[in-house]
């Protein structure tokens, strides 16, 4: 990997993780690790261009159908692809199909950029993750194999203890906080060959006294009412949180250009 490479463009492909939920800005939009990464890269490369095609809730089949060809046609220096995790969280998940679709995506994107970036997604501690851990690890094995075959960089967020901390996750327990996204941006930055700005991004935050029983149960009830039940309702009715939403930044424009 080249040290401090001069990349001139970035295209991000994926779902809510890449869209930036839940790194909420004052205007109600989301920032997230991809925006943070683009800002750093733009500071080193005048005229740097950035597109973010991610839409929350997308399954890997939708990412392939709606984003991959668009990203490949942009001819960016760097493309990031994170997808398939939403599939693993569904009650019925065909891992062979997920593997085939992810393979299609990588085979289409890798020849059309200077550097493809894949990820082993982070996972918070807790009983919910344990239920889906085998599927997640099967997905990450596919990611590793594809990266080796196609010269992609793998950013291993799954192994980062700092990102397993529940304090790095929003109240919905599915999306990272602003601090979590900052650490992901740092991880990708370093994986692309840049000098670290935070060498300790993977170091866990200092321990704090755990909340009491009442506080935990109150948080569990709030989580179930505000996040879990609506999520189950969408699954039962075949809806997605991203239905009808456009890509975050559909054109490869100079960074800082507000056009969407």
Backbone as JSON, one array per atom type, in Angstrom:
{
  "sequence": "XXXXXXXXXXXXXXXXXXXXXXXXXXXXXXXXXXXXXXXXXXXXXXXXXXXXXXXXXXXXXXXXXXXXXXXXXXXXXXXXXXXXXXXXXXXXXXXXXXXXXXXXXXXXXXXXXXXXXXXXXXXXXXXXXXXXXXXXXXXXXXXXXXXXXXXXXXXXXXXXXXXXXXXXXXXXXXXXXXXXXXXXXXXXXXXXXXXXXXXXXXXXXXXXXXXXXXXXXXXXXXXXXXXXXXXXXXXXXXXXXXXXXXXXXXXXXXXXXXXX",
  "N": [[0.84, -1.2, 0.0], [0.62, 2.14, -0.93], [2.17, 4.92, 0.69], [0.52, 7.67, 2.12], [-1.14, 8.29, -0.23], [-2.21, 10.08, -3.21], [-5.23, 10.38, -3.73], [-7.94, 11.24, -5.86], [-10.68, 11.09, -5.94], [-13.73, 9.73, -4.58], [-16.12, 7.19, -4.17], [-18.87, 6.06, -2.41], [-20.58, 3.13, -1.54], [-23.51, 1.45, -0.48], [-25.47, 0.82, 2.51], [-27.39, 1.96, 5.35], [-25.27, 2.23, 7.13], [-23.19, 3.33, 5.61], [-24.49, 5.54, 4.66], [-24.58, 7.09, 6.93], [-26.11, 7.08, 9.26], [-26.17, 6.89, 12.8], [-25.23, 9.57, 12.85], [-26.09, 12.42, 13.45], [-26.75, 15.61, 12.08], [-27.22, 19.16, 12.79], [-29.13, 20.12, 10.95], [-30.76, 18.0, 10.49], [-29.92, 16.11, 8.7], [-27.68, 13.33, 7.91], [-24.27, 12.73, 8.72], [-21.64, 10.95, 9.02], [-19.16, 8.28, 8.55], [-18.19, 8.13, 5.89], [-18.51, 10.7, 4.8], [-16.83, 12.08, 6.56], [-14.39, 10.89, 5.93], [-14.17, 11.67, 3.24], [-13.85, 14.43, 3.58], [-11.32, 14.57, 4.77], [-9.72, 13.48, 2.72], [-10.18, 15.32, 0.71], [-8.93, 17.55, 1.72], [-6.3, 17.03, 1.16], [-6.15, 16.89, -1.54], [-6.66, 19.0, -4.01], [-9.66, 19.88, -5.72], [-10.9, 17.51, -5.28], [-13.3, 14.91, -5.67], [-16.53, 13.61, -4.77], [-18.94, 11.09, -4.19], [-21.84, 9.66, -2.76], [-23.65, 6.92, -2.72], [-25.23, 5.52, -1.02], [-28.12, 4.15, 0.62], [-30.33, 3.89, 3.27], [-31.34, 0.77, 4.75], [-31.04, -0.92, 2.54], [-30.78, -4.06, 0.89], [-28.33, -6.51, -0.17], [-28.89, -7.33, -2.79], [-30.39, -5.16, -3.76], [-28.48, -3.16, -3.58], [-26.66, -4.07, -5.5], [-28.3, -3.93, -7.79], [-29.05, -1.21, -7.92], [-26.92, 0.51, -7.3], [-24.28, -0.39, -7.91], [-23.51, -0.53, -10.73], [-23.76, 2.15, -11.35], [-21.81, 3.3, -9.69], [-19.51, 2.03, -10.7], [-19.37, 3.16, -13.25], [-18.56, 5.73, -12.73], [-15.83, 5.84, -12.4], [-14.06, 6.34, -10.23], [-11.22, 7.02, -8.08], [-11.15, 5.7, -5.59], [-13.37, 3.29, -4.33], [-15.74, 2.45, -1.94], [-17.29, -0.38, -0.57], [-19.85, -1.63, 1.28], [-21.97, -4.02, 2.26], [-24.69, -6.37, 2.67], [-25.0, -6.99, 5.32], [-27.52, -6.25, 6.27], [-29.03, -8.25, 5.1], [-28.21, -10.5, 6.56], [-29.48, -10.08, 8.95], [-32.1, -10.6, 8.57], [-34.95, -12.74, 9.16], [-35.14, -14.95, 7.38], [-32.51, -15.9, 5.48], [-30.61, -16.29, 2.66], [-27.6, -17.35, 2.46], [-25.91, -18.24, 0.45], [-26.88, -16.92, -1.79], [-26.4, -14.28, -0.99], [-23.6, -14.34, -0.97], [-23.1, -14.78, -3.73], [-24.14, -12.44, -4.88], [-22.61, -10.44, -3.66], [-20.17, -11.15, -4.7], [-20.64, -10.59, -7.42], [-20.83, -7.8, -7.23], [-18.25, -7.02, -6.37], [-16.69, -7.99, -8.48], [-17.54, -6.34, -10.5], [-16.89, -3.76, -9.6], [-14.15, -3.68, -8.82], [-12.38, -3.65, -11.15], [-12.82, -1.09, -12.0], [-11.82, 1.02, -10.53], [-9.1, 2.58, -8.75], [-8.6, 1.67, -6.18], [-10.38, -0.61, -4.36], [-12.36, -0.77, -1.49], [-13.3, -2.87, 1.08], [-15.23, -4.07, 3.91], [-15.2, -5.57, 7.16], [-17.84, -5.47, 9.03], [-18.65, -3.54, 12.01], [-19.76, -4.84, 15.2], [-21.9, -4.64, 17.94], [-21.64, -5.49, 21.44], [-23.72, -7.94, 23.0], [-26.84, -9.83, 23.42], [-28.37, -9.96, 21.07], [-26.61, -9.79, 18.9], [-25.3, -12.21, 19.17], [-27.09, -14.09, 18.22], [-27.05, -13.7, 15.49], [-24.42, -13.89, 14.81], [-23.04, -16.17, 13.54], [-23.91, -15.96, 10.83], [-22.97, -13.39, 10.19], [-20.2, -13.76, 10.42], [-19.81, -15.62, 8.44], [-20.4, -14.02, 6.24], [-18.26, -12.21, 6.43], [-16.13, -13.88, 5.92], [-16.5, -14.35, 3.21], [-16.05, -11.74, 2.3], [-13.3, -11.47, 2.93], [-12.18, -13.43, 1.22], [-12.91, -12.46, -1.32], [-11.57, -10.03, -1.34], [-8.91, -10.85, -1.35], [-8.78, -12.09, -3.82], [-9.24, -9.99, -5.59], [-7.64, -7.84, -5.01], [-8.53, -5.97, -3.14], [-8.78, -3.73, -0.33], [-9.31, -4.64, 3.04], [-11.06, -3.42, 5.72], [-10.97, -4.07, 8.98], [-13.32, -3.83, 11.06], [-14.82, -5.34, 12.71], [-13.17, -6.67, 14.47], [-12.37, -4.69, 16.14], [-12.23, -3.7, 19.36], [-13.08, -1.33, 20.48], [-15.29, -0.53, 18.97], [-17.15, -2.4, 19.62], [-18.23, -1.67, 21.95], [-21.16, -0.82, 23.69], [-21.6, 1.89, 24.1], [-20.76, 3.15, 21.84], [-22.84, 3.02, 20.13], [-25.98, 4.04, 18.83], [-29.26, 4.84, 20.22], [-30.97, 3.12, 18.86], [-29.57, 0.82, 18.6], [-28.52, -0.22, 16.34], [-27.05, 1.45, 14.75], [-24.09, 3.44, 14.52], [-22.82, 5.92, 16.81], [-21.83, 9.44, 16.58], [-19.16, 9.47, 17.44], [-18.46, 6.8, 17.01], [-18.63, 6.7, 14.19], [-16.58, 8.51, 13.59], [-14.35, 7.04, 14.37], [-14.48, 4.91, 12.57], [-14.0, 6.27, 10.16], [-11.35, 7.01, 10.61], [-10.17, 4.48, 10.67], [-10.53, 3.59, 8.01], [-9.14, 5.58, 6.66], [-6.48, 5.11, 7.54], [-6.18, 2.53, 6.49], [-6.06, 3.06, 3.81], [-3.54, 3.93, 3.49], [-2.69, 6.3, 4.64], [-1.06, 8.5, 6.99], [-1.61, 7.98, 10.46], [-4.12, 9.86, 12.16], [-5.37, 9.42, 14.48], [-3.98, 7.2, 16.25], [-4.97, 5.42, 18.08], [-7.56, 4.6, 17.58], [-8.83, 2.15, 17.72], [-8.73, 1.48, 20.35], [-10.44, 0.72, 23.31], [-12.85, 2.86, 24.92], [-12.47, 4.46, 28.15], [-13.59, 2.58, 30.98], [-16.82, 2.9, 32.5], [-19.07, 3.19, 35.31], [-21.62, 0.73, 35.13], [-25.03, 1.24, 34.04], [-27.82, 1.26, 36.34], [-30.22, -1.33, 37.29], [-32.9, -0.44, 36.93], [-32.56, 1.7, 35.14], [-31.54, 0.32, 32.92], [-33.7, -1.37, 32.26], [-35.64, 0.54, 31.64], [-34.46, 1.73, 29.41], [-34.52, -0.49, 27.72], [-37.26, -0.85, 27.31], [-37.93, 1.56, 26.05], [-36.35, 1.3, 23.75], [-37.57, -0.96, 22.55], [-40.13, 0.03, 21.99], [-39.69, 2.34, 20.36], [-37.94, 1.54, 18.35], [-37.49, -1.32, 17.92], [-40.09, -2.55, 17.56], [-41.2, -1.02, 15.36], [-39.29, -1.81, 13.44], [-39.75, -4.58, 13.24], [-42.35, -4.45, 12.28], [-41.93, -3.35, 9.71], [-40.52, -5.46, 8.55], [-42.5, -7.47, 8.51], [-44.33, -6.44, 6.74], [-42.95, -6.13, 4.44], [-41.66, -3.74, 3.93], [-39.17, -1.08, 3.79], [-36.89, 1.04, 5.56], [-35.66, 2.71, 3.82], [-37.28, 3.04, 1.62], [-38.26, 4.8, -1.22], [-36.41, 6.82, -0.82], [-33.81, 8.92, -2.08], [-30.39, 8.39, -3.29], [-27.72, 9.43, -1.12], [-25.76, 11.28, -2.05], [-25.79, 11.59, -5.17], [-24.22, 12.23, -7.4], [-20.9, 12.48, -8.74], [-19.25, 14.86, -7.46], [-17.32, 17.9, -6.92], [-15.91, 17.99, -3.68], [-17.71, 19.54, -1.07], [-19.45, 20.86, -2.68], [-22.82, 21.56, -2.51], [-24.82, 20.3, -3.95], [-27.2, 17.73, -4.51]],
  "CA": [[0.0, 0.0, 0.0], [1.36, 3.4, -1.03], [2.04, 5.78, 1.86], [-0.06, 8.98, 1.83], [-1.43, 8.39, -1.68], [-2.98, 11.26, -3.64], [-6.47, 10.01, -4.39], [-8.66, 12.44, -6.31], [-12.14, 10.91, -5.93], [-14.25, 8.66, -3.72], [-17.53, 6.83, -4.29], [-19.27, 5.16, -1.33], [-21.71, 2.29, -1.93], [-23.96, 0.66, 0.65], [-26.76, 1.01, 3.19], [-27.44, 3.01, 6.37], [-23.94, 2.38, 7.72], [-22.44, 4.24, 4.75], [-25.25, 6.8, 4.6], [-24.15, 7.89, 8.07], [-26.95, 6.97, 10.44], [-26.99, 7.96, 13.34], [-24.4, 10.75, 13.07], [-27.09, 13.43, 13.06], [-26.34, 17.01, 12.03], [-28.29, 20.07, 13.24], [-30.19, 20.32, 9.95], [-31.55, 16.78, 10.38], [-29.27, 15.16, 7.8], [-26.65, 12.5, 8.53], [-22.9, 12.89, 8.23], [-21.13, 9.59, 8.93], [-17.74, 8.05, 8.3], [-17.8, 8.38, 4.5], [-18.36, 12.15, 4.67], [-15.62, 12.46, 7.29], [-13.26, 10.44, 5.13], [-14.08, 12.53, 2.07], [-13.31, 15.72, 4.0], [-9.87, 14.42, 4.95], [-9.09, 13.26, 1.43], [-10.28, 16.58, -0.03], [-7.93, 18.48, 2.26], [-5.0, 16.69, 0.59], [-6.22, 16.8, -3.0], [-7.53, 20.04, -4.58], [-10.58, 19.41, -6.74], [-11.36, 16.17, -4.9], [-14.72, 14.68, -5.95], [-17.12, 12.65, -3.84], [-20.33, 10.67, -4.33], [-22.28, 8.66, -1.77], [-24.86, 6.33, -3.29], [-25.86, 4.68, 0.0], [-29.49, 4.39, 1.07], [-30.63, 3.05, 4.43], [-32.24, -0.37, 4.59], [-30.87, -1.67, 1.3], [-30.21, -5.39, 0.9], [-27.24, -6.6, -1.13], [-29.46, -7.37, -4.13], [-30.74, -3.8, -4.14], [-27.22, -2.43, -3.79], [-26.14, -4.48, -6.81], [-29.18, -3.45, -8.86], [-29.26, 0.24, -7.94], [-25.75, 1.34, -7.02], [-22.98, -0.88, -8.36], [-23.18, -0.08, -12.08], [-23.6, 3.62, -11.3], [-20.49, 3.56, -9.1], [-18.47, 1.59, -11.63], [-19.3, 4.09, -14.38], [-17.99, 7.0, -12.3], [-14.39, 5.78, -12.56], [-13.4, 7.0, -9.11], [-9.98, 6.42, -7.59], [-11.48, 4.8, -4.49], [-14.77, 2.91, -4.11], [-15.99, 1.65, -0.76], [-18.49, -1.21, -0.68], [-20.25, -2.32, 2.49], [-23.33, -4.5, 2.07], [-24.97, -7.75, 3.02], [-25.31, -7.16, 6.74], [-28.98, -6.22, 6.42], [-29.53, -9.57, 4.74], [-27.95, -11.46, 7.64], [-30.37, -9.79, 10.07], [-33.45, -11.04, 8.22], [-35.24, -14.11, 9.66], [-34.78, -15.9, 6.33], [-31.38, -15.35, 4.75], [-29.93, -17.25, 1.79], [-26.21, -16.9, 2.46], [-25.31, -18.53, -0.86], [-27.27, -15.82, -2.67], [-25.66, -13.1, -0.55], [-22.24, -14.52, -1.46], [-23.07, -14.6, -5.18], [-24.39, -11.04, -5.19], [-21.44, -9.68, -3.25], [-19.15, -11.46, -5.7], [-20.96, -9.79, -8.6], [-20.52, -6.4, -6.95], [-16.8, -6.84, -6.34], [-16.16, -8.22, -9.83], [-17.89, -5.17, -11.32], [-16.28, -2.53, -9.09], [-12.69, -3.73, -8.69], [-11.63, -3.19, -12.34], [-13.22, 0.27, -12.37], [-11.29, 1.99, -9.59], [-7.71, 2.29, -8.37], [-8.59, 0.9, -4.94], [-11.65, -1.0, -3.78], [-12.3, -0.96, -0.03], [-14.35, -3.67, 1.68], [-15.17, -4.01, 5.37], [-15.81, -6.46, 8.12], [-18.62, -4.46, 9.75], [-18.6, -3.64, 13.47], [-20.92, -5.42, 15.88], [-21.89, -4.31, 19.36], [-21.82, -6.58, 22.37], [-25.1, -8.13, 23.44], [-27.45, -11.1, 23.02], [-28.91, -9.93, 19.7], [-25.52, -10.12, 17.99], [-24.95, -13.63, 19.26], [-28.01, -14.86, 17.38], [-26.72, -13.55, 14.07], [-22.97, -13.92, 14.64], [-22.57, -17.11, 12.52], [-24.13, -15.4, 9.5], [-22.05, -12.27, 10.0], [-18.84, -14.25, 10.2], [-19.81, -16.22, 7.1], [-20.3, -12.89, 5.31], [-16.92, -11.64, 6.49], [-15.24, -14.83, 5.24], [-16.65, -14.04, 1.78], [-15.35, -10.47, 2.08], [-11.86, -11.73, 2.93], [-11.83, -14.18, 0.02], [-13.03, -11.59, -2.49], [-10.5, -9.04, -1.27], [-7.67, -11.51, -1.77], [-8.85, -12.39, -5.26], [-9.37, -8.8, -6.42], [-6.75, -6.77, -4.57], [-9.23, -4.98, -2.33], [-8.4, -3.52, 1.07], [-10.34, -4.98, 4.01], [-10.99, -2.7, 6.99], [-11.53, -5.0, 9.96], [-13.99, -3.15, 12.17], [-15.41, -6.38, 13.56], [-12.2, -7.03, 15.49], [-12.04, -3.52, 16.95], [-12.97, -3.75, 20.63], [-13.69, -0.03, 20.76], [-16.58, -0.43, 18.3], [-18.09, -3.34, 20.22], [-18.76, -1.04, 23.15], [-22.51, -0.28, 23.48], [-21.59, 3.36, 24.13], [-20.5, 3.62, 20.49], [-24.02, 2.76, 19.32], [-27.13, 4.91, 19.1], [-30.35, 4.22, 20.97], [-31.61, 2.06, 18.08], [-28.7, -0.35, 18.74], [-28.15, -0.7, 15.0], [-26.22, 2.43, 14.06], [-23.05, 4.04, 15.33], [-22.87, 7.33, 17.19], [-20.85, 10.28, 15.89], [-17.82, 9.0, 17.81], [-18.24, 5.56, 16.29], [-18.35, 7.02, 12.79], [-15.26, 9.12, 13.53], [-13.36, 5.97, 14.45], [-14.5, 4.18, 11.31], [-13.3, 7.1, 9.17], [-9.93, 6.89, 10.9], [-9.74, 3.15, 10.27], [-10.44, 3.55, 6.54], [-8.03, 6.5, 6.34], [-5.22, 4.4, 7.73], [-6.13, 1.39, 5.57], [-5.73, 3.58, 2.48], [-2.13, 4.26, 3.46], [-2.4, 7.62, 5.2], [-0.52, 8.54, 8.34], [-2.71, 8.05, 11.44], [-4.44, 11.05, 12.93], [-5.71, 8.86, 15.79], [-3.45, 5.83, 16.25], [-5.65, 4.59, 19.09], [-9.0, 4.55, 17.29], [-9.35, 0.82, 18.08], [-8.62, 1.3, 21.8], [-11.73, 0.96, 23.98], [-12.96, 4.03, 25.79], [-12.37, 4.06, 29.56], [-14.8, 1.99, 31.57], [-17.64, 3.7, 33.4], [-20.0, 2.32, 36.05], [-22.78, 0.36, 34.32], [-26.31, 1.77, 34.54], [-28.53, 0.38, 37.25], [-31.25, -2.21, 36.73], [-34.06, 0.35, 36.49], [-32.17, 2.45, 33.94], [-31.43, -0.62, 31.82], [-35.04, -1.81, 31.85], [-36.29, 1.69, 31.01], [-33.88, 1.84, 28.07], [-35.0, -1.62, 26.92], [-38.66, -0.58, 26.94], [-37.9, 2.63, 25.05], [-35.81, 0.72, 22.52], [-38.58, -1.83, 21.93], [-41.25, 0.84, 21.49], [-39.3, 3.31, 19.35], [-37.09, 1.01, 17.29], [-37.65, -2.73, 17.61], [-41.41, -2.84, 17.02], [-41.3, -0.53, 13.97], [-38.44, -2.63, 12.58], [-40.49, -5.82, 13.01], [-43.48, -4.12, 11.42], [-41.46, -3.22, 8.32], [-40.19, -6.8, 8.05], [-43.73, -8.22, 8.28], [-45.07, -5.86, 5.62], [-42.09, -6.04, 3.28], [-41.22, -2.37, 3.7], [-37.82, -0.74, 4.21], [-36.73, 2.43, 5.99], [-35.15, 3.49, 2.71], [-38.21, 3.08, 0.49], [-38.55, 6.12, -1.76], [-35.35, 7.79, -0.56], [-32.76, 8.95, -3.11], [-29.02, 8.28, -2.76], [-27.3, 10.58, -0.31], [-25.05, 12.23, -2.92], [-25.8, 10.7, -6.33], [-23.29, 12.62, -8.46], [-19.5, 12.62, -8.34], [-19.06, 16.31, -7.52], [-16.27, 18.41, -6.03], [-16.29, 17.98, -2.27], [-18.15, 20.85, -0.63], [-20.58, 21.25, -3.52], [-24.01, 21.11, -1.79], [-25.81, 19.65, -4.82], [-27.53, 16.35, -4.15]],
  "C": [[0.87, 1.25, 0.0], [1.12, 4.25, 0.21], [1.56, 7.16, 1.44], [-0.35, 9.16, 0.34], [-2.29, 9.61, -1.98], [-4.19, 10.81, -4.42], [-7.27, 11.26, -4.72], [-10.18, 12.29, -6.26], [-12.51, 9.69, -5.12], [-15.72, 8.45, -4.01], [-17.84, 5.8, -3.2], [-20.57, 4.45, -1.71], [-22.17, 1.5, -0.71], [-25.32, 1.03, 1.18], [-26.64, 2.09, 4.26], [-26.08, 3.26, 7.01], [-23.12, 3.39, 6.93], [-23.17, 5.56, 4.56], [-24.89, 7.69, 5.79], [-25.06, 7.86, 9.27], [-26.13, 6.34, 11.57], [-26.14, 9.17, 13.74], [-25.18, 11.96, 12.6], [-26.51, 14.84, 13.13], [-27.49, 17.92, 12.45], [-29.43, 20.26, 12.25], [-31.03, 19.08, 9.73], [-30.98, 15.75, 9.41], [-28.22, 14.36, 8.57], [-25.29, 12.77, 7.89], [-22.3, 11.5, 8.02], [-19.69, 9.49, 8.47], [-17.32, 8.39, 6.87], [-17.63, 9.88, 4.24], [-17.09, 12.63, 5.37], [-14.36, 12.07, 6.52], [-13.07, 11.33, 3.91], [-13.49, 13.89, 2.43], [-11.8, 15.65, 4.18], [-9.15, 14.29, 3.6], [-9.1, 14.55, 0.6], [-9.24, 17.59, 0.43], [-6.54, 18.23, 1.67], [-4.99, 16.75, -0.93], [-7.17, 17.86, -3.55], [-8.39, 19.49, -5.71], [-11.13, 18.02, -6.47], [-12.87, 16.06, -5.1], [-15.24, 13.52, -5.11], [-18.57, 12.38, -4.21], [-20.63, 9.63, -3.26], [-23.64, 8.15, -2.22], [-25.69, 5.56, -2.27], [-27.27, 5.14, 0.34], [-29.79, 3.39, 2.19], [-31.57, 1.89, 4.07], [-32.0, -1.26, 3.39], [-30.23, -3.04, 1.56], [-29.14, -5.47, -0.2], [-27.75, -6.69, -2.57], [-29.83, -6.0, -4.64], [-29.5, -2.96, -4.39], [-26.64, -2.78, -5.15], [-26.98, -3.87, -7.93], [-29.15, -1.94, -9.02], [-27.98, 1.08, -7.85], [-24.47, 0.9, -7.73], [-22.61, -0.39, -9.75], [-22.97, 1.43, -12.13], [-22.22, 3.96, -10.77], [-19.37, 3.18, -10.06], [-18.28, 2.57, -12.78], [-18.64, 5.41, -14.01], [-16.46, 7.02, -12.4], [-13.61, 6.46, -11.46], [-12.09, 6.3, -8.74], [-10.27, 5.36, -6.53], [-12.98, 4.55, -4.47], [-14.82, 2.09, -2.83], [-17.3, 0.89, -0.94], [-18.72, -1.92, 0.64], [-21.71, -2.73, 2.32], [-23.45, -5.95, 2.46], [-25.36, -7.95, 4.47], [-26.82, -7.11, 6.99], [-29.6, -7.57, 6.08], [-29.37, -10.56, 5.89], [-28.87, -11.26, 8.82], [-31.82, -10.17, 9.77], [-33.7, -12.46, 8.75], [-34.87, -15.19, 8.66], [-33.67, -15.27, 5.49], [-30.69, -16.46, 3.97], [-28.48, -16.79, 1.64], [-25.51, -17.2, 1.13], [-25.65, -17.4, -1.84], [-26.53, -14.54, -2.29], [-24.22, -13.17, -1.07], [-22.16, -14.24, -2.96], [-23.25, -13.13, -5.56], [-23.2, -10.17, -4.8], [-20.29, -9.92, -4.22], [-19.39, -10.66, -6.98], [-20.54, -8.34, -8.41], [-19.01, -6.16, -7.01], [-16.21, -7.0, -7.73], [-16.47, -7.04, -10.76], [-17.09, -3.93, -10.89], [-14.75, -2.55, -9.15], [-11.94, -3.25, -9.93], [-11.88, -1.72, -12.68], [-12.84, 1.31, -11.34], [-9.83, 1.64, -9.32], [-7.65, 1.44, -7.11], [-10.02, 0.66, -4.45], [-11.45, -1.28, -2.3], [-13.52, -1.74, 0.42], [-14.2, -3.63, 3.19], [-15.77, -5.24, 6.02], [-16.52, -5.54, 9.12], [-18.52, -4.63, 11.27], [-19.87, -4.28, 14.02], [-20.84, -5.14, 17.37], [-22.06, -5.57, 20.21], [-23.3, -6.71, 22.73], [-25.7, -9.39, 22.87], [-27.96, -11.12, 21.6], [-27.82, -10.33, 18.71], [-25.23, -11.61, 18.01], [-25.84, -14.49, 18.36], [-27.58, -14.84, 15.92], [-25.22, -13.67, 13.79], [-22.51, -14.93, 13.58], [-22.77, -16.6, 11.1], [-23.16, -14.26, 9.21], [-20.65, -12.77, 9.68], [-18.72, -14.99, 8.87], [-19.69, -15.13, 6.03], [-18.89, -12.34, 5.28], [-15.89, -12.58, 5.85], [-15.3, -14.62, 3.73], [-15.9, -12.76, 1.44], [-13.84, -10.69, 2.0], [-11.42, -12.43, 1.65], [-11.86, -13.28, -1.22], [-11.92, -10.54, -2.51], [-9.18, -9.63, -1.75], [-7.64, -11.75, -3.27], [-8.74, -11.12, -6.11], [-8.54, -7.62, -5.94], [-7.43, -5.66, -3.8], [-8.61, -4.87, -0.94], [-9.58, -3.92, 1.96], [-10.08, -4.2, 5.29], [-11.71, -3.55, 8.03], [-12.07, -4.25, 11.17], [-14.56, -4.14, 13.17], [-14.47, -6.74, 14.71], [-11.85, -5.88, 16.43], [-12.88, -3.51, 18.23], [-13.66, -2.43, 20.94], [-15.09, 0.06, 20.16], [-17.59, -1.45, 18.78], [-18.75, -2.77, 21.46], [-20.15, -0.47, 22.89], [-22.56, 1.24, 23.47], [-21.27, 3.96, 22.76], [-21.72, 3.51, 19.59], [-25.18, 3.63, 19.78], [-28.22, 4.13, 19.83], [-31.05, 3.11, 20.19], [-30.81, 0.76, 18.08], [-28.29, -0.96, 17.41], [-27.14, 0.2, 14.31], [-25.25, 3.1, 15.02], [-23.36, 5.5, 15.68], [-21.86, 8.12, 16.36], [-19.43, 9.82, 16.2], [-17.5, 7.68, 17.11], [-17.89, 5.8, 14.83], [-16.97, 7.67, 12.64], [-14.17, 8.05, 13.53], [-13.32, 5.12, 13.17], [-13.75, 4.97, 10.23], [-11.79, 7.01, 9.37], [-9.4, 5.53, 10.43], [-9.58, 3.05, 8.76], [-9.28, 4.43, 6.07], [-6.68, 5.79, 6.43], [-5.08, 3.23, 6.75], [-5.79, 1.81, 4.15], [-4.28, 4.04, 2.39], [-1.75, 5.6, 4.02], [-1.85, 7.5, 6.62], [-1.67, 8.7, 9.34], [-2.88, 9.46, 12.01], [-4.86, 10.65, 14.34], [-5.22, 7.42, 15.82], [-4.2, 4.88, 17.16], [-7.15, 4.46, 18.84], [-9.63, 3.23, 17.73], [-9.29, 0.55, 19.58], [-9.96, 1.59, 22.46], [-11.7, 2.22, 24.82], [-12.89, 3.57, 27.25], [-13.7, 3.55, 30.11], [-15.5, 2.99, 32.47], [-18.58, 2.77, 34.16], [-21.22, 1.99, 35.19], [-24.06, 0.96, 34.88], [-27.0, 0.75, 35.43], [-29.64, -0.4, 36.55], [-32.42, -1.42, 36.18], [-33.74, 1.1, 35.2], [-32.08, 1.52, 32.74], [-32.8, -1.07, 31.33], [-35.8, -0.67, 31.17], [-35.78, 1.87, 29.58], [-34.36, 0.72, 27.17], [-36.42, -1.38, 26.43], [-38.71, 0.5, 25.86], [-37.39, 2.13, 23.71], [-36.86, -0.12, 21.8], [-39.7, -1.0, 21.29], [-40.85, 1.7, 20.29], [-38.58, 2.69, 18.15], [-37.4, -0.43, 16.91], [-39.01, -3.03, 16.97], [-41.61, -2.26, 15.62], [-40.47, -1.35, 13.0], [-39.14, -3.95, 12.24], [-41.66, -5.57, 12.08], [-43.09, -3.98, 9.96], [-41.12, -4.58, 7.73], [-41.46, -7.56, 7.68], [-44.49, -7.72, 7.05], [-44.21, -5.69, 4.37], [-41.63, -4.64, 2.95], [-39.78, -2.18, 4.2], [-37.78, 0.72, 4.63], [-36.24, 3.32, 4.86], [-36.08, 3.6, 1.52], [-38.48, 4.53, 0.06], [-37.47, 7.15, -1.53], [-34.3, 7.74, -1.67], [-31.4, 8.68, -2.48], [-28.61, 9.57, -2.06], [-26.65, 11.67, -1.16], [-24.81, 11.52, -4.26], [-24.81, 11.04, -7.43], [-21.88, 12.77, -7.91], [-19.1, 14.08, -8.54], [-17.87, 16.72, -6.65], [-16.75, 18.44, -4.58], [-16.62, 19.41, -1.82], [-19.28, 21.39, -1.48], [-21.85, 20.7, -2.85], [-25.01, 20.35, -2.64], [-25.99, 18.21, -4.43], [-28.09, 15.65, -5.38]]
}
